[in-house]
Amino acid sequence: MVDALFGDACGEAIGPLASGPMLSDGNDAVTDRSAAPGGAGAQARSAAGPAVNGAAGGAANDTGGADDGYDADNDDEVTTVKKGFKYDWSAYRAAFGDMPVHRAVTAMFAEYASLYSRIAGQVTMSFPPPMTVEEGADIGAQATRFFNNFVTPLLGKMNSTKVHRLLAHVCQCIKYHGNLKNGNTGPNEAMHKADKAYYLRTNKNPKTFTFQLVRHAQGARAALAKLEAKDKERARARSGAENGGARGRRRRARAASGSNKMSYHLKRVPVGEIAQRPGLARLAAVLGVHPEEKVHALSRLAIEGVFDCGGTAKQLLRSAEDFRGASWYDSVLYQPVANSDQRCVGEVRAVIRSGAGDLAVIMEMAPADTDEGCPLAKRGCQRLRWLKWDGEADCAVRAVPIERVVRVVHVVPDFADLASRRGFGVVPAARDGPLSDRLAMRYWLNTFYPWDV
């Protein structure tokens, strides 16, 4: 975690920052966007922990206490609960005490996010490091506690083969594969897309088409690799011949400025046009240029994200006014001052390419107060708000060299705060909404993904 502070450059101090995409729906609840290793349901006996109730073993929770139960038969307004259903409030209170239900649900999803992050890890195109059997046993024990202490008291007894596999077969999977992620067939199945085109070149005979398809696909890959190698060889030769000329000098200048990509394919647009994006009315003043001056505006840019452990990974930073019918502005962790340990959070509203290097135009955010009883706050999630300097007419905007962008992070609205102010069903304040609505909004920054693996 980053134990850094917003200094004067950012306005206020911030505590530990998150490191990855947030698994939160903002309603004091954390939800996983990826396919889960199991559903909220069945309980099975875990090799790494005590038995949980369900068909696979373990004593079921006492569902008696009709006086404490919720009787759907006596409530005409409950139309989605089966007749005769009684909620086991005794089990709920034993697990959560007087905690409100919405916070108990939040605590359950927060624990689930923590468990899933240990299972998923952070891997890209390489195999993750092997897990030990002890680590697998600890994951199994955490999974058992998750269902005993969170799922069953909230949702009751349910059955699911996926949950059974999660609770009873974690260690077995690690022994077979070395790591839970290594049993994923997704990478192999992703190659089917590239090979489907070659099926048309086969005779469709079930006994022979597999060999024909593989022969075509592998042959095409070999030919493309040979052509790519030839292209690289010609490019190196051409580069060597031009190093002393004007083109070589321009290439070296781009490398020195940190902008190695050509911008000839980008349309030059006036700064005043970019300033029409939400919150960028003062863009010309921030950049110190005339609104009619034209610059290259990028909708996306590949960056090298740097994580707290010192590791790096390629990330795609998007700042698109129109991406499939909607805007897409990524949030980032960045250095407000060069060579500083300070870290700030903001949303990139534009990426501008110039001769001096690429610039990220960032709408700044600052820490916000939070209820210490909130499960997300207890898990270390940072609550944020838009930053506004005194005397300014809108939220604070800063232009930061792209090399000071540390990494892309994930920020989501705090829907619980929004519902308490405006009621349920109200959408978050739009980026171009009234300033008062935007300043009243609160957000959450992720802490649930272990980017340090």
C-alpha positions as CSV (number, residue, x, y, z in Angstrom):
1,M,0.0,0.0,0.0
2,V,1.1,3.5,-0.6
3,D,1.5,5.3,2.8
4,A,1.8,8.7,1.1
5,L,0.1,12.0,1.6
6,F,-1.5,14.6,-0.5
7,G,0.8,17.5,0.1
8,D,0.2,21.1,-0.7
9,A,0.2,20.1,-4.4
10,C,-3.0,18.1,-4.0
11,G,-4.7,20.1,-1.2
12,E,-5.2,17.5,1.4
13,A,-3.7,14.4,3.0
14,I,-4.7,11.0,1.8
15,G,-4.2,7.7,3.6
16,P,-3.2,4.3,2.2
17,L,-4.2,4.2,-1.5
18,A,-5.7,1.3,-3.4
19,S,-3.8,-0.6,-6.0
20,G,-6.3,-2.1,-8.5
21,P,-9.7,-2.2,-10.0
22,M,-12.4,-1.9,-7.4
23,L,-14.9,-4.7,-7.0
24,S,-17.5,-2.3,-5.6
25,D,-21.0,-1.3,-6.6
26,G,-20.6,1.8,-4.4
27,N,-23.6,0.9,-2.2
28,D,-21.3,0.0,0.7
29,A,-21.0,-3.3,-1.1
30,V,-18.3,-5.0,-3.1
31,T,-19.1,-7.1,-6.1
32,D,-16.8,-9.1,-8.3
33,R,-16.9,-8.2,-12.0
34,S,-15.2,-11.4,-13.0
35,A,-16.4,-15.0,-13.1
36,A,-16.3,-16.3,-9.6
37,P,-14.8,-19.6,-8.6
38,G,-18.1,-20.4,-6.8
39,G,-21.5,-18.9,-6.1
40,A,-23.0,-17.8,-2.9
41,G,-24.7,-21.0,-2.0
42,A,-23.9,-24.5,-1.0
43,Q,-21.8,-25.5,1.9
44,A,-19.5,-28.5,1.9
45,R,-17.0,-30.0,4.3
46,S,-13.6,-28.3,3.6
47,A,-10.4,-30.2,3.9
48,A,-8.9,-27.1,5.3
49,G,-11.5,-26.1,7.9
50,P,-14.5,-27.0,9.9
51,A,-17.6,-28.4,8.3
52,V,-20.3,-26.1,7.0
53,N,-23.9,-26.9,6.6
54,G,-25.2,-28.5,3.5
55,A,-25.5,-31.8,1.7
56,A,-21.8,-32.5,1.8
57,G,-21.6,-32.5,5.6
58,G,-21.8,-30.5,8.7
59,A,-24.5,-29.6,11.1
60,A,-27.2,-27.3,9.8
61,N,-27.9,-24.0,11.5
62,D,-30.9,-23.9,13.7
63,T,-33.7,-22.4,11.7
64,G,-36.1,-22.5,14.6
65,G,-37.4,-19.5,16.5
66,A,-40.6,-18.7,14.7
67,D,-41.0,-15.6,16.8
68,D,-37.8,-14.2,15.5
69,G,-38.4,-15.3,11.9
70,Y,-39.8,-13.3,9.1
71,D,-43.2,-14.8,8.1
72,A,-43.9,-14.0,4.4
73,D,-47.5,-15.2,4.8
74,N,-48.4,-12.2,7.0
75,D,-47.1,-9.6,4.7
76,D,-49.2,-8.8,1.7
77,E,-46.6,-6.6,0.1
78,V,-44.0,-9.4,-0.1
79,T,-44.6,-10.9,-3.5
80,T,-41.2,-12.3,-4.4
81,V,-40.8,-14.7,-1.4
82,K,-42.1,-18.2,-1.5
83,K,-45.1,-19.0,0.7
84,G,-44.1,-20.2,4.1
85,F,-40.6,-18.6,4.0
86,K,-39.2,-17.5,7.4
87,Y,-36.0,-15.6,7.6
88,D,-33.7,-16.9,10.3
89,W,-33.0,-13.7,12.3
90,S,-31.5,-15.7,15.1
91,A,-28.6,-16.9,12.9
92,Y,-28.3,-13.4,11.5
93,R,-28.0,-11.7,14.9
94,A,-25.6,-14.4,16.1
95,A,-23.3,-13.5,13.2
96,F,-23.8,-9.8,12.8
97,G,-25.4,-8.6,16.0
98,D,-27.2,-5.3,15.5
99,M,-25.4,-4.4,12.2
100,P,-27.9,-3.1,9.6
101,V,-28.6,-5.6,6.8
102,H,-27.1,-3.5,4.0
103,R,-23.8,-3.3,5.9
104,A,-23.8,-7.0,6.6
105,V,-24.2,-7.6,2.9
106,T,-21.4,-5.2,2.2
107,A,-19.2,-7.1,4.7
108,M,-20.0,-10.4,3.0
109,F,-19.0,-9.1,-0.5
110,A,-15.9,-7.5,0.9
111,E,-14.8,-10.8,2.4
112,Y,-15.6,-12.5,-0.9
113,A,-13.5,-10.0,-2.8
114,S,-10.6,-10.7,-0.5
115,L,-11.0,-14.4,-1.0
116,Y,-11.3,-14.2,-4.7
117,S,-8.3,-11.9,-5.0
118,R,-6.2,-14.6,-3.4
119,I,-7.5,-17.2,-5.9
120,A,-7.2,-15.0,-9.0
121,G,-3.9,-13.2,-8.4
122,Q,-2.6,-10.8,-11.0
123,V,-1.2,-12.6,-14.1
124,T,-1.0,-11.5,-17.7
125,M,0.6,-13.6,-20.4
126,S,2.8,-15.7,-18.1
127,F,2.1,-18.4,-15.6
128,P,1.7,-17.3,-12.0
129,P,4.3,-18.6,-9.4
130,P,3.4,-21.9,-7.9
131,M,1.3,-22.0,-4.7
132,T,2.3,-24.1,-1.7
133,V,-0.1,-26.6,-0.2
134,E,-0.1,-24.6,3.0
135,E,-1.3,-21.6,1.0
136,G,-4.0,-23.6,-0.6
137,A,-5.1,-24.9,2.8
138,D,-5.2,-21.4,4.1
139,I,-7.4,-20.3,1.2
140,G,-9.7,-23.3,1.9
141,A,-10.0,-22.3,5.5
142,Q,-10.8,-18.7,4.5
143,A,-13.5,-20.0,2.1
144,T,-15.0,-22.1,4.9
145,R,-15.1,-19.1,7.3
146,F,-16.6,-17.0,4.5
147,F,-19.6,-19.4,4.1
148,N,-20.0,-20.1,7.8
149,N,-19.7,-16.5,9.0
150,F,-21.2,-14.5,6.1
151,V,-23.1,-16.5,3.5
152,T,-25.1,-18.9,5.6
153,P,-26.3,-16.3,8.3
154,L,-27.4,-14.0,5.5
155,L,-28.7,-16.3,2.8
156,G,-29.5,-19.5,4.6
157,K,-28.7,-23.0,3.5
158,M,-28.2,-23.5,-0.3
159,N,-26.4,-26.0,-2.5
160,S,-24.0,-25.5,-5.3
161,T,-21.4,-27.8,-6.9
162,K,-19.2,-24.7,-7.6
163,V,-19.0,-23.9,-4.0
164,H,-18.3,-27.5,-3.1
165,R,-15.3,-27.4,-5.4
166,L,-14.1,-24.2,-3.9
167,L,-14.4,-25.5,-0.3
168,A,-13.4,-29.2,-0.8
169,H,-10.9,-29.3,-3.7
170,V,-8.7,-26.2,-3.5
171,C,-5.6,-28.2,-2.3
172,Q,-6.2,-30.9,-4.8
173,C,-6.2,-28.3,-7.7
174,I,-3.0,-26.8,-6.5
175,K,-1.3,-30.2,-6.3
176,Y,-2.4,-30.9,-9.9
177,H,-1.7,-27.5,-11.4
178,G,0.8,-25.7,-9.1
179,N,-1.5,-22.6,-9.1
180,L,-5.3,-22.2,-9.3
181,K,-5.0,-19.9,-12.3
182,N,-3.0,-22.6,-14.2
183,G,-6.1,-24.7,-14.5
184,N,-7.9,-22.0,-16.5
185,T,-8.6,-23.1,-20.1
186,G,-9.4,-19.5,-21.2
187,P,-6.0,-18.8,-22.8
188,N,-6.2,-21.9,-25.0
189,E,-9.8,-21.3,-25.9
190,A,-8.9,-17.7,-26.9
191,M,-6.8,-19.1,-29.7
192,H,-9.9,-20.6,-31.3
193,K,-10.8,-17.2,-32.7
194,A,-7.6,-17.0,-34.8
195,D,-8.0,-20.6,-36.1
196,K,-11.7,-20.5,-37.1
197,A,-10.9,-18.9,-40.4
198,Y,-8.9,-21.9,-41.5
199,Y,-11.8,-24.3,-41.0
200,L,-13.2,-23.1,-44.3
201,R,-10.1,-24.5,-46.0
202,T,-10.8,-28.0,-44.7
203,N,-13.0,-30.7,-46.2
204,K,-15.2,-30.6,-43.1
205,N,-14.7,-34.4,-42.6
206,P,-14.8,-35.0,-38.8
207,K,-12.0,-37.6,-39.1
208,T,-9.6,-35.3,-41.0
209,F,-10.5,-31.7,-40.6
210,T,-8.6,-31.2,-37.2
211,F,-5.3,-32.1,-38.8
212,Q,-6.0,-29.9,-41.9
213,L,-7.0,-27.0,-39.7
214,V,-3.9,-27.2,-37.5
215,R,-1.7,-27.5,-40.6
216,H,-3.1,-24.4,-42.2
217,A,-3.1,-22.4,-39.0
218,Q,0.5,-23.3,-38.0
219,G,1.7,-22.8,-41.6
220,A,0.1,-19.3,-41.7
221,R,1.7,-18.4,-38.4
222,A,5.1,-19.5,-39.6
223,A,4.8,-17.5,-42.8
224,L,3.6,-14.4,-40.9
225,A,6.5,-14.7,-38.4
226,K,9.0,-14.9,-41.3
227,L,7.5,-11.8,-43.0
228,E,7.6,-9.9,-39.7
229,A,11.2,-10.7,-39.1
230,K,12.1,-9.5,-42.7
231,D,10.1,-6.2,-42.0
232,K,12.1,-5.6,-38.8
233,E,15.4,-6.3,-40.6
234,R,14.5,-3.7,-43.3
235,A,13.4,-1.2,-40.6
236,R,16.7,-1.6,-38.7
237,A,18.7,-1.1,-41.9
238,R,16.6,1.9,-42.9
239,S,17.0,3.4,-39.4
240,G,20.8,3.0,-39.5
241,A,21.0,4.8,-42.8
242,E,18.8,7.7,-41.6
243,N,20.4,8.2,-38.2
244,G,22.5,11.1,-39.5
245,G,19.6,12.8,-41.3
246,A,16.7,15.0,-40.2
247,R,14.4,12.1,-39.7
248,G,16.9,10.5,-37.3
249,R,17.2,13.8,-35.4
250,R,13.4,14.0,-35.0
251,R,13.3,10.3,-33.8
252,R,16.0,11.0,-31.2
253,A,14.1,14.2,-30.1
254,R,10.9,12.2,-29.6
255,A,12.7,9.5,-27.6
256,A,14.3,12.2,-25.4
257,S,10.9,13.8,-24.7
258,G,9.3,10.5,-23.8
259,S,7.0,10.4,-26.8
260,N,8.3,7.7,-29.2
261,K,5.1,7.3,-31.2
262,M,4.4,9.1,-34.5
263,S,1.5,11.4,-34.4
264,Y,0.9,11.8,-38.1
265,H,-2.3,9.7,-37.9
266,L,-3.8,11.9,-35.3
267,K,-6.0,14.8,-36.2
268,R,-4.9,18.2,-34.9
269,V,-7.7,19.9,-33.0
270,P,-8.0,23.3,-31.3
271,V,-7.4,23.4,-27.6
272,G,-10.8,25.2,-27.3
273,E,-12.5,22.2,-28.8
274,I,-11.0,19.8,-26.2
275,A,-12.0,22.3,-23.6
276,Q,-15.6,21.5,-24.3
277,R,-15.2,18.2,-22.5
278,P,-16.8,18.2,-19.0
279,G,-14.7,20.2,-16.5
280,L,-12.1,21.4,-19.0
281,A,-13.3,25.0,-19.5
282,R,-10.0,26.3,-18.2
283,L,-7.9,24.0,-20.3
284,A,-6.2,26.8,-22.3
285,A,-5.2,28.6,-19.2
286,V,-3.9,25.4,-17.6
287,L,-1.8,24.6,-20.7
288,G,-0.7,28.2,-21.1
289,V,-1.8,28.4,-24.8
290,H,-4.3,30.2,-26.9
291,P,-7.7,28.4,-27.4
292,E,-7.2,28.4,-31.1
293,E,-3.8,26.6,-30.9
294,K,-4.0,23.1,-32.3
295,V,-2.7,20.0,-30.7
296,H,-2.9,16.2,-31.1
297,A,-5.5,14.6,-28.7
298,L,-5.2,10.8,-28.0
299,S,-8.1,8.7,-27.0
300,R,-5.9,5.9,-25.5
301,L,-2.3,5.5,-24.6
302,A,-0.3,2.4,-23.5
303,I,1.6,3.1,-20.3
304,E,3.8,1.1,-18.0
305,G,2.0,0.9,-14.7
306,V,4.2,0.8,-11.6
307,F,2.9,-1.0,-8.5
308,D,3.8,-0.8,-4.8
309,C,6.0,-3.9,-4.9
310,G,8.1,-2.3,-7.7
311,G,6.7,-4.5,-10.4
312,T,5.4,-3.2,-13.7
313,A,2.6,-4.1,-16.1
314,K,1.4,-2.7,-19.4
315,Q,-1.9,-0.8,-19.0
316,L,-4.1,1.0,-21.5
317,L,-5.0,4.5,-20.4
318,R,-8.2,5.7,-22.0
319,S,-9.5,9.2,-22.3
320,A,-12.1,9.0,-25.0
321,E,-14.9,11.5,-25.5
322,D,-16.8,8.8,-27.5
323,F,-16.2,5.1,-27.0
324,R,-19.0,3.0,-28.4
325,G,-21.5,5.7,-27.8
326,A,-20.3,6.9,-24.4
327,S,-17.3,8.6,-22.8
328,W,-14.5,6.7,-21.2
329,Y,-12.2,8.6,-18.8
330,D,-9.8,6.4,-16.7
331,S,-8.8,7.3,-13.2
332,V,-5.1,7.2,-12.3
333,L,-2.7,7.4,-9.5
334,Y,-0.1,10.1,-10.3
335,Q,2.7,12.2,-8.9
336,P,1.8,15.9,-8.6
337,V,5.4,16.9,-8.4
338,A,8.3,15.2,-10.2
339,N,10.5,12.8,-8.2
340,S,8.1,13.0,-5.2
341,D,6.7,10.3,-3.0
342,Q,3.3,12.0,-3.0
343,R,0.5,10.2,-4.8
344,C,-2.8,11.8,-5.9
345,V,-5.9,10.4,-7.6
346,G,-7.7,11.9,-10.5
347,E,-9.6,11.3,-13.7
348,V,-7.9,11.8,-17.0
349,R,-10.2,13.9,-19.2
350,A,-7.7,14.4,-22.1
351,V,-4.3,13.1,-23.3
352,I,-2.4,15.7,-25.4
353,R,0.7,15.0,-27.5
354,S,3.1,17.8,-28.0
355,G,6.7,18.2,-28.9
356,A,7.6,18.4,-25.2
357,G,6.0,15.0,-24.6
358,D,2.5,13.6,-23.8
359,L,0.4,15.3,-21.1
360,A,-2.5,13.9,-19.1
361,V,-5.1,16.5,-18.2
362,I,-6.5,15.4,-14.9
363,M,-9.5,16.3,-12.8
364,E,-8.2,16.1,-9.3
365,M,-9.7,14.2,-6.4
366,A,-9.1,14.5,-2.6
367,P,-9.8,12.3,0.4
368,A,-13.3,12.5,2.0
369,D,-14.5,11.8,5.4
370,T,-16.1,8.4,5.9
371,D,-18.1,6.5,8.6
372,E,-15.6,4.3,10.4
373,G,-18.4,1.7,10.8
374,C,-18.5,1.2,7.0
375,P,-17.1,-2.2,6.0
376,L,-15.3,-0.7,3.1
377,A,-13.6,1.8,5.3
378,K,-12.6,-1.0,7.7
379,R,-11.0,-2.8,4.7
380,G,-8.9,0.2,3.9
381,C,-10.9,1.6,0.9
382,Q,-10.2,5.3,0.4
383,R,-13.3,7.5,0.1
384,L,-12.8,10.4,-2.4
385,R,-14.5,13.6,-3.6
386,W,-13.8,16.1,-6.3
387,L,-11.3,18.8,-5.4
388,K,-12.1,22.5,-5.7
389,W,-9.7,25.3,-4.9
390,D,-11.0,28.4,-3.3
391,G,-11.8,31.1,-5.9
392,E,-12.1,28.6,-8.8
393,A,-15.4,28.3,-10.7
394,D,-15.1,24.5,-11.2
395,C,-13.3,21.5,-10.0
396,A,-9.5,21.6,-10.0
397,V,-7.7,20.6,-13.2
398,R,-4.0,19.8,-13.6
399,A,-1.8,18.9,-16.6
400,V,0.7,16.2,-15.7
401,P,3.5,14.8,-17.9
402,I,2.6,11.2,-18.7
403,E,5.8,9.8,-17.1
404,R,4.4,11.0,-13.8
405,V,1.2,8.9,-14.2
406,V,2.0,5.9,-11.9
407,R,-0.8,3.5,-12.9
408,V,-4.5,3.2,-13.8
409,V,-6.8,2.6,-10.9
410,H,-10.6,2.0,-10.6
411,V,-12.9,4.5,-8.8
412,V,-16.7,4.0,-8.4
413,P,-19.5,6.1,-7.0
414,D,-20.5,5.7,-3.4
415,F,-24.2,4.9,-4.0
416,A,-24.9,4.5,-0.3
417,D,-24.1,8.2,0.2
418,L,-26.1,9.1,-2.9
419,A,-29.1,7.2,-1.7
420,S,-29.0,8.8,1.8
421,R,-29.0,12.3,0.1
422,R,-31.3,11.8,-2.9
423,G,-33.1,8.5,-2.3
424,F,-32.9,5.2,-4.2
425,G,-33.0,5.1,-7.9
426,V,-31.1,8.4,-8.4
427,V,-28.2,8.2,-10.8
428,P,-24.8,9.7,-9.8
429,A,-24.0,13.3,-10.8
430,A,-23.1,13.6,-14.4
431,R,-19.6,14.9,-15.4
432,D,-21.3,17.9,-16.9
433,G,-23.9,18.2,-14.1
434,P,-24.3,21.1,-11.7
435,L,-21.2,21.9,-9.7
436,S,-23.0,21.5,-6.4
437,D,-24.1,18.0,-7.4
438,R,-20.6,17.0,-8.4
439,L,-19.0,18.3,-5.3
440,A,-21.6,16.5,-3.1
441,M,-20.7,13.1,-4.8
442,R,-18.5,10.7,-3.0
443,Y,-16.5,7.8,-4.5
444,W,-14.6,4.7,-3.4
445,L,-11.1,3.6,-4.5
446,N,-10.2,-0.1,-4.6
447,T,-8.1,-2.0,-2.2
448,F,-9.3,-5.5,-2.9
449,Y,-6.9,-6.6,-5.6
450,P,-3.4,-7.9,-4.8
451,W,-1.3,-6.1,-7.4
452,D,1.9,-7.1,-5.5
453,V,2.0,-10.7,-6.8
